Amino acid sequence: QSIIREITRFIVELIKSGYYIVFLPFNTKPTPSGSTDDSNYENDILIQNDVLGLIKNCMNIINIDYELSVPEILSLYPFFYMSIPMRFHGTLFSIHAGVPMIPIYTTKKIKNLLLDINWKYEYVLDKNEKDLPISFNANKMMMTFLGCVKYHSRCRLLLKDSYNSFKLTYKNLSKDICSQVFKPLNKSILTLPVETKVPFLTNKEIDITKNTLIKMGVKMTPNNT
């Protein structure tokens, strides 16, 4: 509850500064009726409602309390000035959209992602032996927020460069995989007699293979089709 109170205090200060807040849930897994399992307390909507219950004036808050599809979520990001993700995918979406962010986290996968893009605006939660967060400081978070705002334009450029770098790396990696997997396959197909070429493939699978080879630049002739 102390974490919820401090998060609420931080949000109230943002509202006083003129910001509008959007609560966007990523984990919407429902808690079964009568369940005593703590795992479903990670449902973001429950956390959102806890915060809203402590805020007297919610006029500047948009609370999305239902599940959105990935395209729907991504469609919102261009309207955001800043993002404060508490999920790995929220962090990824911020990078994808080029929205300056301050991830709040405990996990190594978010830490490693931020290291990959040389991102310094973050809030690492203190945690106990069960890896559960135990504290949050609104003043410390506000200082980080103001630092990111100060260099907002530079942060946007860094995120866009990081996203383009990811795309290029993926494209090159995809080419390498294709060259290692499909070229030997193509060579073996071309050396088989016509009557024995890939008899185990259906017509649909053969068409898919042909299209893949054509995209790779393989010229299809009557002898190898």
C-alpha positions in Angstrom: 0.0 0.0 0.0 2.9 2.4 0.6 4.0 1.9 -3.0 0.5 2.7 -4.2 0.4 5.9 -2.0 3.7 7.1 -3.4 2.7 6.4 -7.0 -0.5 8.3 -6.4 1.4 11.2 -4.9 3.6 11.3 -8.0 0.6 11.3 -10.3 -1.1 14.1 -8.3 2.0 16.2 -8.8 1.9 15.6 -12.5 -1.7 16.6 -12.6 -0.9 19.8 -10.7 1.7 20.6 -13.3 -0.9 20.4 -16.1 -0.4 16.8 -17.4 -3.2 14.5 -18.4 -2.8 10.9 -17.3 -3.7 7.8 -19.3 -3.8 4.4 -17.4 -3.1 1.8 -20.0 -3.2 -1.8 -18.8 -1.1 -4.6 -20.2 -1.9 -7.5 -17.8 -5.6 -7.8 -17.7 -5.8 -11.4 -16.5 -8.9 -11.7 -14.3 -8.8 -12.9 -10.7 -11.0 -16.0 -10.3 -13.8 -15.6 -7.9 -12.8 -16.7 -4.4 -9.1 -17.1 -5.4 -6.4 -16.6 -2.8 -3.6 -16.8 -5.4 -1.5 -13.6 -5.2 -0.3 -13.9 -8.8 -3.4 -12.3 -10.3 -2.8 -9.2 -8.2 -0.5 -8.2 -11.1 -3.6 -7.4 -13.0 -2.9 -3.8 -14.0 -6.6 -2.7 -13.8 -6.6 -3.6 -10.0 -3.6 -1.4 -9.5 -5.2 1.4 -11.5 -8.3 1.2 -9.4 -6.3 1.3 -6.2 -4.6 4.5 -7.4 -7.8 6.1 -8.5 -9.4 5.4 -5.1 -6.8 7.7 -3.5 -7.2 10.6 -6.0 -10.0 13.1 -5.2 -10.1 14.8 -8.6 -9.8 12.4 -11.5 -10.8 14.9 -14.2 -7.3 14.8 -15.8 -7.2 11.0 -15.9 -8.3 8.6 -18.6 -8.7 5.1 -17.1 -8.7 2.3 -19.7 -10.1 -0.6 -17.6 -10.5 -3.3 -20.3 -8.2 -5.3 -22.6 -6.9 -3.7 -25.8 -5.4 -5.4 -28.8 -1.8 -4.7 -29.8 -2.8 -2.5 -32.8 -5.1 -0.5 -30.5 -2.4 0.0 -27.9 0.1 1.1 -30.5 -2.4 3.5 -32.0 -2.4 5.5 -28.7 1.4 6.0 -28.4 1.7 8.8 -31.0 -0.5 10.9 -28.6 1.7 10.4 -25.6 4.2 13.0 -24.5 5.9 10.7 -22.0 5.5 7.0 -21.1 6.0 5.5 -17.6 5.9 1.7 -18.4 5.9 -0.9 -15.7 5.9 -3.8 -18.1 8.5 -5.1 -20.6 6.1 -4.7 -23.6 5.2 -1.2 -22.5 8.9 -0.4 -22.7 9.2 -2.0 -26.1 6.2 0.0 -27.4 7.7 3.2 -26.1 10.9 2.5 -28.1 8.8 1.6 -31.2 6.8 4.8 -31.0 9.8 7.0 -30.0 8.0 8.2 -26.9 10.5 9.2 -24.1 10.0 6.9 -21.1 10.8 6.2 -17.5 10.4 2.5 -17.0 9.6 1.4 -13.4 10.9 -2.1 -13.0 12.7 -4.9 -11.1 13.4 -7.4 -13.9 16.7 -8.0 -15.7 15.1 -8.2 -19.1 14.0 -4.5 -18.9 17.4 -3.6 -17.5 19.2 -5.4 -20.3 16.9 -3.7 -22.9 17.7 -0.3 -21.5 21.5 -1.1 -21.5 21.2 -2.1 -25.2 19.9 1.4 -26.1 22.0 3.3 -23.6 18.9 4.7 -21.9 19.5 6.3 -18.5 16.0 7.4 -17.4 14.7 4.7 -15.2 13.4 3.8 -11.8 14.6 0.6 -10.3 12.4 -0.6 -7.5 13.9 -2.0 -4.3 12.8 -5.6 -3.9 12.8 -8.4 -1.2 14.1 -11.9 -1.4 10.9 -13.0 -3.4 11.7 -10.3 -6.1 8.6 -8.3 -5.0 8.9 -4.5 -4.9 9.0 -3.0 -1.4 9.3 0.7 -1.8 8.8 3.7 -4.2 9.8 7.3 -3.7 7.7 9.9 -5.5 10.4 12.7 -5.1 13.1 10.5 -6.7 10.7 9.6 -9.5 9.8 13.3 -10.1 13.5 14.2 -10.4 14.0 11.6 -13.0 10.9 12.7 -14.8 12.0 16.3 -14.9 15.4 15.3 -16.2 13.8 13.4 -19.1 11.5 16.3 -19.9 14.5 18.7 -20.0 16.1 16.6 -22.8 12.8 15.5 -24.3 13.7 16.1 -28.0 17.1 14.4 -27.6 15.4 11.4 -26.0 13.0 11.1 -28.9 15.8 11.0 -31.4 17.7 8.4 -29.3 14.7 6.1 -29.3 14.0 6.5 -33.0 17.7 5.7 -33.7 17.5 2.7 -31.4 14.3 1.4 -33.2 15.8 1.9 -36.6 19.0 0.1 -35.4 16.8 -2.8 -34.2 15.1 -3.0 -37.5 18.3 -3.1 -39.4 19.8 -5.8 -37.2 16.7 -7.9 -37.5 16.7 -7.5 -41.3 20.4 -8.5 -41.6 19.8 -11.4 -39.2 16.8 -12.6 -41.2 18.9 -12.6 -44.4 21.6 -14.6 -42.7 19.1 -17.2 -41.5 17.6 -17.4 -45.0 21.0 -17.9 -46.6 21.8 -20.7 -44.2 18.5 -22.5 -44.4 17.1 -21.9 -47.8 20.1 -21.9 -50.1 21.2 -25.5 -49.2 17.6 -26.5 -49.6 17.4 -24.8 -53.0 20.6 -26.5 -54.2 19.3 -29.9 -53.2 16.0 -29.3 -55.0 17.7 -28.2 -58.2 19.9 -31.4 -58.3 17.0 -33.8 -57.9 15.5 -35.5 -61.0 12.2 -33.9 -62.1 10.1 -36.9 -61.1 11.5 -37.0 -57.5 11.5 -33.3 -56.6 10.0 -32.8 -53.1 7.3 -35.5 -53.4 6.4 -35.0 -49.7 5.2 -31.4 -50.2 1.6 -30.5 -51.0 0.9 -28.1 -53.9 0.3 -25.3 -51.4 3.6 -25.9 -49.7 5.4 -26.1 -53.0 3.9 -22.7 -54.0 5.0 -21.2 -50.6 8.6 -22.6 -51.2 8.6 -21.2 -54.7 7.5 -17.7 -53.5 10.2 -17.8 -50.8 12.9 -18.7 -53.3 11.8 -16.0 -55.7 11.9 -13.4 -53.0 15.5 -14.5 -52.3 16.3 -13.8 -55.9 16.3 -17.4 -57.2 15.3 -17.6 -60.8 12.7 -20.2 -61.4 13.0 -22.0 -64.8 10.9 -24.9 -66.2 13.6 -27.3 -65.1 13.4 -26.2 -61.4 9.8 -25.4 -61.0 
